[in-house]
């Protein structure tokens, strides 16, 4: 049998694990700058961790009986904070799933609706029974676990698993495995904390309860919950290192870009202050000669030299402007594709959505040639979809892995049979294949009665950054 002191230690460690996870979540204060969905909704996990950790410490304090005059208050407070923490856990999973439309409203609104109904039931029970009976408090605690805690943990587990698959697609294997571990741990925790409850002679607590669990496994369910909490926290702390990596990559990239930008500006300034000024001075000397010797037999040659100097000055100035305003190629590609979509959107009635899913972790170097080929392949695929597909919607999805950058153009139109294309026909498809081959890319075209999908995958440039990573 487990003694009171063992339970005190158990609840202290259990609460400390979740409380530490909550603090670690709130320390990640760069959610708006991150490309990872997990970091964008991490504050909900932080609220869950801190509130749930405090709940376990409240239970620990009740076990110690240090303040016997406040036992009922602590019981009520712990029941309330437990249900509230479950609502935040549900919100974390709902936000992480990134659903849209009515599904989003449902899964994000349901936890607060259930919590509100539960709270009204608690207030009504308190007004009816007061403190003459504590049975209603444990019933309400059981209801919060069944209807908020258990589904909240399962939704979070599902969302974490989906994000693990996304990490896997980005070729971030370690983080993917850690997120899958968190998903499993949250699933186990959902069963232990949301289903295995006190026996209150209501179904299913009369079958699945703490007493039967102890008789079956030989240890209290709180120990299983505590172990799950520790595993979740350890894996979570490991996962957030990926976020720190993302931040460090961003800082490194911005620093390098700033150095390059400063060098370009310096070169532009030198070109302006030295080269252009010398060319301009030479032009003035030629003009003076023309004015002094208007009848010279070399007058045509002098005018030719003067015009050449003016043209050269213009070209140098244009070069300075291009150098000074040069951008990282992948960012330039995003701007060009945004402009392309805007232009097509003006001349057609088909909704076109550009999805840009590139994280700093997977951001590599892209040459001007590769960026240009991606742009023209997207342009051709988009043009074909608008002209021939009779689609209701077109999406352009730009995403990356550690090794590649890719673009997928998808429509929900009538499609076409690739085997039906006549030999020598559809020059656009041939052009896309040639463009992809020119930059060692892979072009994949799939089409059926449900629509057409064109995918181009191109490897990043070999760079110093890649070698350092």
DRENFI-270097 format. One record per residue (C-alpha): x, y, z. Coordinates in pm, whole numbers, padded with zeros to 5 digits, m for minus. Last residue first. Layout:
REM residues N
<pt px="X" py="Y" pz="Z"/>
...
***
This chain:
REM residues 469
<pt px="02467" py="02309" pz="m04042"/>
<pt px="02800" py="02471" pz="m04137"/>
<pt px="02810" py="02291" pz="m04473"/>
<pt px="02456" py="02398" pz="m04555"/>
<pt px="02534" py="02755" pz="m04470"/>
<pt px="02839" py="02754" pz="m04691"/>
<pt px="02618" py="02672" pz="m04985"/>
<pt px="02506" py="02396" pz="m05219"/>
<pt px="02193" py="02537" pz="m05378"/>
<pt px="01860" py="02394" pz="m05267"/>
<pt px="01717" py="02102" pz="m05461"/>
<pt px="01412" py="02155" pz="m05685"/>
<pt px="01069" py="01992" pz="m05661"/>
<pt px="00793" py="02088" pz="m05906"/>
<pt px="00440" py="01954" pz="m05851"/>
<pt px="00146" py="01990" pz="m06091"/>
<pt px="m00191" py="01868" pz="m05967"/>
<pt px="m00498" py="01841" pz="m06188"/>
<pt px="m00864" py="01791" pz="m06101"/>
<pt px="m01128" py="01544" pz="m05984"/>
<pt px="m01175" py="01382" pz="m06328"/>
<pt px="m00807" py="01293" pz="m06336"/>
<pt px="m00468" py="01463" pz="m06357"/>
<pt px="m00124" py="01406" pz="m06205"/>
<pt px="00186" py="01594" pz="m06317"/>
<pt px="00525" py="01550" pz="m06146"/>
<pt px="00825" py="01765" pz="m06231"/>
<pt px="01159" py="01687" pz="m06068"/>
<pt px="01436" py="01944" pz="m06062"/>
<pt px="01798" py="01931" pz="m06175"/>
<pt px="01783" py="02302" pz="m06277"/>
<pt px="01755" py="02252" pz="m06654"/>
<pt px="01536" py="01942" pz="m06602"/>
<pt px="01262" py="02151" pz="m06440"/>
<pt px="01265" py="02403" pz="m06723"/>
<pt px="01252" py="02124" pz="m06981"/>
<pt px="00956" py="01960" pz="m06808"/>
<pt px="00771" py="02292" pz="m06787"/>
<pt px="00835" py="02364" pz="m07155"/>
<pt px="00703" py="02022" pz="m07259"/>
<pt px="00386" py="02085" pz="m07061"/>
<pt px="00345" py="02427" pz="m07221"/>
<pt px="00404" py="02288" pz="m07571"/>
<pt px="00085" py="02092" pz="m07540"/>
<pt px="00113" py="01904" pz="m07868"/>
<pt px="00413" py="01741" pz="m08035"/>
<pt px="00268" py="01396" pz="m07988"/>
<pt px="m00098" py="01427" pz="m07904"/>
<pt px="m00196" py="01435" pz="m07534"/>
<pt px="m00433" py="01147" pz="m07468"/>
<pt px="m00191" py="00957" pz="m07243"/>
<pt px="m00188" py="01250" pz="m07001"/>
<pt px="m00566" py="01226" pz="m06967"/>
<pt px="m00721" py="01556" pz="m06866"/>
<pt px="m00861" py="01727" pz="m06558"/>
<pt px="m01220" py="01850" pz="m06510"/>
<pt px="m01133" py="02113" pz="m06252"/>
<pt px="m01047" py="02101" pz="m05883"/>
<pt px="m00712" py="02275" pz="m05923"/>
<pt px="m00366" py="02219" pz="m05778"/>
<pt px="m00033" py="02394" pz="m05830"/>
<pt px="00238" py="02247" pz="m05606"/>
<pt px="00571" py="02422" pz="m05555"/>
<pt px="00882" py="02275" pz="m05400"/>
<pt px="01206" py="02370" pz="m05229"/>
<pt px="01444" py="02090" pz="m05142"/>
<pt px="01699" py="01950" pz="m04897"/>
<pt px="01592" py="02056" pz="m04547"/>
<pt px="01234" py="02050" pz="m04665"/>
<pt px="01040" py="02329" pz="m04829"/>
<pt px="00690" py="02447" pz="m04916"/>
<pt px="00514" py="02665" pz="m05173"/>
<pt px="00148" py="02566" pz="m05226"/>
<pt px="m00044" py="02727" pz="m05510"/>
<pt px="m00418" py="02664" pz="m05487"/>
<pt px="m00687" py="02688" pz="m05757"/>
<pt px="m01062" py="02687" pz="m05702"/>
<pt px="m01381" py="02644" pz="m05905"/>
<pt px="m01201" py="02481" pz="m06197"/>
<pt px="m01300" py="02493" pz="m06565"/>
<pt px="m00965" py="02319" pz="m06624"/>
<pt px="m00863" py="02460" pz="m06965"/>
<pt px="m00771" py="02829" pz="m06957"/>
<pt px="m00736" py="02895" pz="m06583"/>
<pt px="m00558" py="02568" pz="m06510"/>
<pt px="m00326" py="02610" pz="m06807"/>
<pt px="m00229" py="02962" pz="m06695"/>
<pt px="m00159" py="02841" pz="m06343"/>
<pt px="00061" py="02560" pz="m06471"/>
<pt px="00249" py="02800" pz="m06699"/>
<pt px="00299" py="03064" pz="m06429"/>
<pt px="00405" py="02804" pz="m06172"/>
<pt px="00661" py="02670" pz="m06419"/>
<pt px="00772" py="03025" pz="m06496"/>
<pt px="00827" py="03112" pz="m06128"/>
<pt px="01004" py="02786" pz="m06049"/>
<pt px="01240" py="02846" pz="m06343"/>
<pt px="01314" py="03201" pz="m06225"/>
<pt px="01389" py="03092" pz="m05868"/>
<pt px="01623" py="02826" pz="m06004"/>
<pt px="01809" py="03075" pz="m06223"/>
<pt px="01832" py="03340" pz="m05951"/>
<pt px="01993" py="03087" pz="m05722"/>
<pt px="01823" py="02954" pz="m05411"/>
<pt px="01996" py="02921" pz="m05074"/>
<pt px="01829" py="02732" pz="m04791"/>
<pt px="01533" py="02781" pz="m04558"/>
<pt px="01438" py="02458" pz="m04381"/>
<pt px="01477" py="02578" pz="m04023"/>
<pt px="01367" py="02929" pz="m04119"/>
<pt px="01028" py="02787" pz="m04212"/>
<pt px="00861" py="02797" pz="m04554"/>
<pt px="00491" py="02736" pz="m04602"/>
<pt px="00368" py="03000" pz="m04851"/>
<pt px="00009" py="02922" pz="m04950"/>
<pt px="m00113" py="03121" pz="m05251"/>
<pt px="m00489" py="03093" pz="m05307"/>
<pt px="m00654" py="03156" pz="m05644"/>
<pt px="m01032" py="03205" pz="m05659"/>
<pt px="m01153" py="03160" pz="m06021"/>
<pt px="m01320" py="03469" pz="m06170"/>
<pt px="m01040" py="03552" pz="m06412"/>
<pt px="m00863" py="03867" pz="m06536"/>
<pt px="m00782" py="04044" pz="m06210"/>
<pt px="m00695" py="03719" pz="m06030"/>
<pt px="m00428" py="03646" pz="m06289"/>
<pt px="m00247" py="03972" pz="m06204"/>
<pt px="m00281" py="03923" pz="m05829"/>
<pt px="m00151" py="03566" pz="m05855"/>
<pt px="00153" py="03681" pz="m06051"/>
<pt px="00221" py="03963" pz="m05805"/>
<pt px="00217" py="03716" pz="m05515"/>
<pt px="00441" py="03487" pz="m05719"/>
<pt px="00691" py="03767" pz="m05772"/>
<pt px="00692" py="03860" pz="m05404"/>
<pt px="00742" py="03498" pz="m05296"/>
<pt px="01022" py="03452" pz="m05550"/>
<pt px="01201" py="03759" pz="m05414"/>
<pt px="01188" py="03600" pz="m05070"/>
<pt px="01340" py="03281" pz="m05212"/>
<pt px="01606" py="03485" pz="m05393"/>
<pt px="01725" py="03691" pz="m05096"/>
<pt px="01675" py="04049" pz="m05204"/>
<pt px="01864" py="04298" pz="m05427"/>
<pt px="01764" py="04663" pz="m05375"/>
<pt px="02113" py="04812" pz="m05358"/>
<pt px="02246" py="04590" pz="m05635"/>
<pt px="01959" py="04671" pz="m05872"/>
<pt px="01979" py="05043" pz="m05803"/>
<pt px="02357" py="05047" pz="m05851"/>
<pt px="02322" py="04857" pz="m06181"/>
<pt px="02069" py="05111" pz="m06304"/>
<pt px="02309" py="05391" pz="m06215"/>
<pt px="02592" py="05215" pz="m06397"/>
<pt px="02373" py="05170" pz="m06706"/>
<pt px="02275" py="05538" pz="m06709"/>
<pt px="02639" py="05650" pz="m06672"/>
<pt px="02737" py="05421" pz="m06959"/>
<pt px="02464" py="05568" pz="m07181"/>
<pt px="02582" py="05920" pz="m07099"/>
<pt px="02944" py="05827" pz="m07171"/>
<pt px="02845" py="05667" pz="m07503"/>
<pt px="02656" py="05983" pz="m07600"/>
<pt px="02964" py="06198" pz="m07525"/>
<pt px="03193" py="05966" pz="m07719"/>
<pt px="02962" py="05980" pz="m08024"/>
<pt px="02944" py="06359" pz="m07997"/>
<pt px="03324" py="06369" pz="m07992"/>
<pt px="03347" py="06136" pz="m08291"/>
<pt px="03108" py="06357" pz="m08488"/>
<pt px="03311" py="06670" pz="m08396"/>
<pt px="03642" py="06516" pz="m08503"/>
<pt px="03675" py="06742" pz="m08812"/>
<pt px="03654" py="07034" pz="m08572"/>
<pt px="03402" py="07302" pz="m08655"/>
<pt px="03257" py="07335" pz="m08306"/>
<pt px="03607" py="07343" pz="m08150"/>
<pt px="03568" py="07526" pz="m07818"/>
<pt px="03209" py="07411" pz="m07761"/>
<pt px="03288" py="07051" pz="m07859"/>
<pt px="03604" py="07055" pz="m07645"/>
<pt px="03403" py="07180" pz="m07348"/>
<pt px="03142" py="06907" pz="m07403"/>
<pt px="03420" py="06643" pz="m07407"/>
<pt px="03556" py="06783" pz="m07079"/>
<pt px="03207" py="06771" pz="m06929"/>
<pt px="03172" py="06407" pz="m07033"/>
<pt px="03505" py="06321" pz="m06869"/>
<pt px="03380" py="06479" pz="m06547"/>
<pt px="03061" py="06274" pz="m06567"/>
<pt px="03258" py="05954" pz="m06625"/>
<pt px="03482" py="06038" pz="m06330"/>
<pt px="03180" py="06118" pz="m06111"/>
<pt px="03007" py="05798" pz="m06220"/>
<pt px="03310" py="05584" pz="m06138"/>
<pt px="03411" py="05744" pz="m05810"/>
<pt px="03117" py="05861" pz="m05598"/>
<pt px="02848" py="05652" pz="m05762"/>
<pt px="03048" py="05334" pz="m05800"/>
<pt px="03186" py="05377" pz="m05448"/>
<pt px="02834" py="05427" pz="m05313"/>
<pt px="02709" py="05120" pz="m05493"/>
<pt px="02996" py="04912" pz="m05355"/>
<pt px="02918" py="05033" pz="m05004"/>
<pt px="02548" py="04965" pz="m05052"/>
<pt px="02628" py="04616" pz="m05175"/>
<pt px="02861" py="04552" pz="m04883"/>
<pt px="02596" py="04673" pz="m04638"/>
<pt px="02339" py="04442" pz="m04798"/>
<pt px="02576" py="04146" pz="m04776"/>
<pt px="02636" py="04219" pz="m04407"/>
<pt px="02263" py="04263" pz="m04348"/>
<pt px="02188" py="03936" pz="m04527"/>
<pt px="02441" py="03757" pz="m04308"/>
<pt px="02285" py="03902" pz="m03995"/>
<pt px="01934" py="03820" pz="m04119"/>
<pt px="02038" py="03462" pz="m04193"/>
<pt px="02211" py="03414" pz="m03859"/>
<pt px="01917" py="03566" pz="m03671"/>
<pt px="01671" py="03346" pz="m03860"/>
<pt px="01882" py="03035" pz="m03808"/>
<pt px="01906" py="03115" pz="m03436"/>
<pt px="01529" py="03158" pz="m03413"/>
<pt px="01465" py="02830" pz="m03594"/>
<pt px="01718" py="02651" pz="m03375"/>
<pt px="01537" py="02791" pz="m03071"/>
<pt px="01218" py="02645" pz="m03212"/>
<pt px="01387" py="02310" pz="m03261"/>
<pt px="01504" py="02328" pz="m02899"/>
<pt px="01134" py="02349" pz="m02817"/>
<pt px="01108" py="01978" pz="m02897"/>
<pt px="01348" py="01867" pz="m02624"/>
<pt px="01161" py="02062" pz="m02357"/>
<pt px="00839" py="01903" pz="m02483"/>
<pt px="00985" py="01553" pz="m02471"/>
<pt px="01091" py="01596" pz="m02107"/>
<pt px="00758" py="01754" pz="m02014"/>
<pt px="00545" py="01485" pz="m02179"/>
<pt px="00753" py="01206" pz="m02021"/>
<pt px="00722" py="01367" pz="m01677"/>
<pt px="00347" py="01411" pz="m01715"/>
<pt px="00302" py="01052" pz="m01831"/>
<pt px="00498" py="00929" pz="m01526"/>
<pt px="00277" py="01143" pz="m01301"/>
<pt px="m00043" py="01013" pz="m01459"/>
<pt px="00076" py="00653" pz="m01415"/>
<pt px="00163" py="00724" pz="m01051"/>
<pt px="m00177" py="00886" pz="m01002"/>
<pt px="m00336" py="00564" pz="m01129"/>
<pt px="m00214" py="00392" pz="m00815"/>
<pt px="00011" py="00084" pz="m00842"/>
<pt px="m00058" py="m00290" pz="m00846"/>
<pt px="m00175" py="m00312" pz="m01206"/>
<pt px="m00518" py="m00480" pz="m01178"/>
<pt px="m00605" py="m00405" pz="m00816"/>
<pt px="m00486" py="m00046" pz="m00853"/>
<pt px="m00689" py="00003" pz="m01172"/>
<pt px="m00995" py="m00151" pz="m01008"/>
<pt px="m00972" py="00101" pz="m00726"/>
<pt px="m00904" py="00399" pz="m00952"/>
<pt px="m01206" py="00335" pz="m01171"/>
<pt px="m01322" py="00170" pz="m01491"/>
<pt px="m01625" py="m00044" pz="m01401"/>
<pt px="m01842" py="00166" pz="m01167"/>
<pt px="m01689" py="00476" pz="m01327"/>
<pt px="m01848" py="00381" pz="m01661"/>
<pt px="m02131" py="00421" pz="m01568"/>
<pt px="m02231" py="00568" pz="m01233"/>
<pt px="m02155" py="00412" pz="m00896"/>
<pt px="m01920" py="00697" pz="m00803"/>
<pt px="m01599" py="00494" pz="m00833"/>
<pt px="m01321" py="00750" pz="m00852"/>
<pt px="m01174" py="00813" pz="m01196"/>
<pt px="m00988" py="00623" pz="m01470"/>
<pt px="m01140" py="00790" pz="m01778"/>
<pt px="m01002" py="01142" pz="m01802"/>
<pt px="m00679" py="01131" pz="m01605"/>
<pt px="m00556" py="00780" pz="m01699"/>
<pt px="m00715" py="00776" pz="m02047"/>
<pt px="m00608" py="01131" pz="m02138"/>
<pt px="m00261" py="01064" pz="m01995"/>
<pt px="m00219" py="00768" pz="m02227"/>
<pt px="m00319" py="00982" pz="m02525"/>
<pt px="m00097" py="01267" pz="m02401"/>
<pt px="00198" py="01026" pz="m02379"/>
<pt px="00130" py="00890" pz="m02729"/>
<pt px="00115" py="01242" pz="m02877"/>
<pt px="00425" py="01348" pz="m02684"/>
<pt px="00615" py="01051" pz="m02827"/>
<pt px="00495" py="01143" pz="m03176"/>
<pt px="00621" py="01497" pz="m03111"/>
<pt px="00960" py="01361" pz="m03006"/>
<pt px="00981" py="01138" pz="m03315"/>
<pt px="00906" py="01433" pz="m03543"/>
<pt px="01157" py="01653" pz="m03361"/>
<pt px="01426" py="01394" pz="m03426"/>
<pt px="01333" py="01343" pz="m03793"/>
<pt px="01330" py="01700" pz="m03919"/>
<pt px="01298" py="01587" pz="m04284"/>
<pt px="01039" py="01859" pz="m04356"/>
<pt px="00792" py="01579" pz="m04434"/>
<pt px="00869" py="01427" pz="m04094"/>
<pt px="00801" py="01761" pz="m03928"/>
<pt px="00458" py="01757" pz="m04096"/>
<pt px="00400" py="01402" pz="m03971"/>
<pt px="00488" py="01519" pz="m03620"/>
<pt px="00242" py="01805" pz="m03661"/>
<pt px="m00032" py="01551" pz="m03735"/>
<pt px="00072" py="01349" pz="m03427"/>
<pt px="00063" py="01660" pz="m03208"/>
<pt px="m00287" py="01742" pz="m03332"/>
<pt px="m00413" py="01390" pz="m03263"/>
<pt px="m00263" py="01390" pz="m02911"/>
<pt px="m00412" py="01734" pz="m02842"/>
<pt px="m00754" py="01614" pz="m02959"/>
<pt px="m00720" py="01305" pz="m02737"/>
<pt px="m00620" py="01513" pz="m02433"/>
<pt px="m00915" py="01750" pz="m02481"/>
<pt px="m01155" py="01458" pz="m02537"/>
<pt px="m01055" py="01304" pz="m02198"/>
<pt px="m01034" py="01627" pz="m01998"/>
<pt px="m01353" py="01798" pz="m02111"/>
<pt px="m01644" py="01547" pz="m02110"/>
<pt px="m01518" py="01261" pz="m01896"/>
<pt px="m01283" py="01456" pz="m01669"/>
<pt px="m01527" py="01739" pz="m01614"/>
<pt px="m01802" py="01486" pz="m01538"/>
<pt px="m01585" py="01310" pz="m01278"/>
<pt px="m01513" py="01638" pz="m01101"/>
<pt px="m01888" py="01715" pz="m01101"/>
<pt px="m01961" py="01376" pz="m00942"/>
<pt px="m01684" py="01434" pz="m00687"/>
<pt px="m01838" py="01767" pz="m00588"/>
<pt px="m02189" py="01616" pz="m00578"/>
<pt px="m02084" py="01360" pz="m00316"/>
<pt px="m01969" py="01632" pz="m00077"/>
<pt px="m02299" py="01643" pz="00112"/>
<pt px="m02427" py="01886" pz="00371"/>
<pt px="m02183" py="02144" pz="00236"/>
<pt px="m02431" py="02337" pz="00018"/>
<pt px="m02661" py="02075" pz="m00142"/>
<pt px="m02888" py="02289" pz="m00356"/>
<pt px="m02683" py="02607" pz="m00408"/>
<pt px="m02367" py="02401" pz="m00450"/>
<pt px="m02530" py="02177" pz="m00708"/>
<pt px="m02653" py="02480" pz="m00907"/>
<pt px="m02307" py="02639" pz="m00896"/>
<pt px="m02142" py="02317" pz="m01009"/>
<pt px="m02397" py="02267" pz="m01287"/>
<pt px="m02338" py="02625" pz="m01405"/>
<pt px="m01964" py="02551" pz="m01411"/>
<pt px="m02021" py="02236" pz="m01618"/>
<pt px="m02232" py="02427" pz="m01869"/>
<pt px="m01961" py="02693" pz="m01900"/>
<pt px="m01687" py="02431" pz="m01931"/>
<pt px="m01886" py="02252" pz="m02200"/>
<pt px="m01932" py="02575" pz="m02396"/>
<pt px="m01567" py="02666" pz="m02342"/>
<pt px="m01453" py="02329" pz="m02474"/>
<pt px="m01700" py="02343" pz="m02768"/>
<pt px="m01594" py="02679" pz="m02911"/>
<pt px="m01258" py="02575" pz="m03054"/>
<pt px="m01379" py="02243" pz="m03197"/>
<pt px="m01699" py="02388" pz="m03339"/>
<pt px="m01576" py="02723" pz="m03467"/>
<pt px="m01284" py="02552" pz="m03641"/>
<pt px="m01513" py="02293" pz="m03801"/>
<pt px="m01741" py="02572" pz="m03922"/>
<pt px="m01464" py="02744" pz="m04117"/>
<pt px="m01101" py="02640" pz="m04085"/>
<pt px="m00902" py="02379" pz="m03897"/>
<pt px="m00553" py="02449" pz="m03773"/>
<pt px="m00517" py="02124" pz="m03572"/>
<pt px="m00286" py="02309" pz="m03332"/>
<pt px="m00564" py="02549" pz="m03236"/>
<pt px="m00794" py="02261" pz="m03138"/>
<pt px="m00518" py="02078" pz="m02950"/>
<pt px="m00427" py="02383" pz="m02744"/>
<pt px="m00793" py="02466" pz="m02689"/>
<pt px="m00854" py="02117" pz="m02547"/>
<pt px="m00561" py="02162" pz="m02309"/>
<pt px="m00704" py="02500" pz="m02206"/>
<pt px="m01039" py="02338" pz="m02126"/>
<pt px="m00860" py="02065" pz="m01929"/>
<pt px="m00687" py="02332" pz="m01719"/>
<pt px="m01025" py="02487" pz="m01637"/>
<pt px="m01167" py="02151" pz="m01524"/>
<pt px="m00873" py="02094" pz="m01287"/>
<pt px="m00882" py="02455" pz="m01167"/>
<pt px="m01249" py="02419" pz="m01062"/>
<pt px="m01211" py="02083" pz="m00886"/>
<pt px="m00899" py="02209" pz="m00708"/>
<pt px="m01078" py="02523" pz="m00588"/>
<pt px="m01376" py="02327" pz="m00456"/>
<pt px="m01154" py="02078" pz="m00273"/>
<pt px="m00931" py="02358" pz="m00140"/>
<pt px="m01234" py="02541" pz="m00007"/>
<pt px="m01360" py="02224" pz="00158"/>
<pt px="m01023" py="02160" pz="00323"/>
<pt px="m00985" py="02520" pz="00443"/>
<pt px="m01022" py="02466" pz="00820"/>
<pt px="m00793" py="02164" pz="00795"/>
<pt px="m00495" py="02378" pz="00685"/>
<pt px="m00194" py="02146" pz="00702"/>
<pt px="m00406" py="01843" pz="00612"/>
<pt px="m00105" py="01700" pz="00425"/>
<pt px="m00342" py="01531" pz="00178"/>
<pt px="m00523" py="01860" pz="00113"/>
<pt px="m00193" py="02031" pz="00033"/>
<pt px="m00106" py="01757" pz="m00216"/>
<pt px="m00447" py="01801" pz="m00382"/>
<pt px="m00376" py="02174" pz="m00412"/>
<pt px="m00033" py="02086" pz="m00549"/>
<pt px="m00199" py="01874" pz="m00818"/>
<pt px="m00424" py="02165" pz="m00916"/>
<pt px="m00125" py="02403" pz="m00928"/>
<pt px="00036" py="02176" pz="m01188"/>
<pt px="m00288" py="02172" pz="m01385"/>
<pt px="m00302" py="02552" pz="m01388"/>
<pt px="00065" py="02586" pz="m01491"/>
<pt px="00060" py="02314" pz="m01757"/>
<pt px="m00277" py="02405" pz="m01907"/>
<pt px="m00191" py="02775" pz="m01930"/>
<pt px="00140" py="02689" pz="m02099"/>
<pt px="m00030" py="02452" pz="m02341"/>
<pt px="m00256" py="02741" pz="m02437"/>
<pt px="00056" py="02960" pz="m02472"/>
<pt px="00196" py="02712" pz="m02728"/>
<pt px="m00056" py="02807" pz="m02994"/>
<pt px="00180" py="02978" pz="m03241"/>
<pt px="00473" py="02762" pz="m03132"/>
<pt px="00299" py="02443" pz="m03239"/>
<pt px="00199" py="02593" pz="m03574"/>
<pt px="00568" py="02635" pz="m03668"/>
<pt px="00662" py="02933" pz="m03887"/>
<pt px="00762" py="03143" pz="m03590"/>
<pt px="00757" py="03520" pz="m03565"/>
<pt px="00418" py="03550" pz="m03394"/>
<pt px="00507" py="03278" pz="m03144"/>
<pt px="00832" py="03442" pz="m03032"/>
<pt px="00770" py="03436" pz="m02655"/>
<pt px="00880" py="03076" pz="m02592"/>
<pt px="00924" py="03133" pz="m02219"/>
<pt px="00551" py="03071" pz="m02179"/>
<pt px="00591" py="02709" pz="m02288"/>
<pt px="00885" py="02648" pz="m02052"/>
<pt px="00675" py="02782" pz="m01764"/>
<pt px="00391" py="02548" pz="m01854"/>
<pt px="00622" py="02249" pz="m01884"/>
<pt px="00766" py="02328" pz="m01543"/>
<pt px="00413" py="02338" pz="m01396"/>
<pt px="00333" py="02006" pz="m01563"/>
<pt px="00634" py="01831" pz="m01413"/>
<pt px="00606" py="02007" pz="m01076"/>
<pt px="00247" py="01894" pz="m01034"/>
<pt px="00335" py="01527" pz="m01079"/>
<pt px="00647" py="01565" pz="m00863"/>
<pt px="00444" py="01719" pz="m00579"/>
<pt px="00155" py="01477" pz="m00632"/>
<pt px="00385" py="01177" pz="m00597"/>
<pt px="00572" py="01319" pz="m00298"/>
<pt px="00246" py="01375" pz="m00112"/>
<pt px="00122" py="01032" pz="m00220"/>
<pt px="00436" py="00874" pz="m00079"/>
<pt px="00389" py="01064" pz="00245"/>
<pt px="00030" py="00940" pz="00275"/>
<pt px="00140" py="00580" pz="00240"/>
<pt px="00107" py="00356" pz="m00065"/>
<pt px="00000" py="00000" pz="00000"/>
***
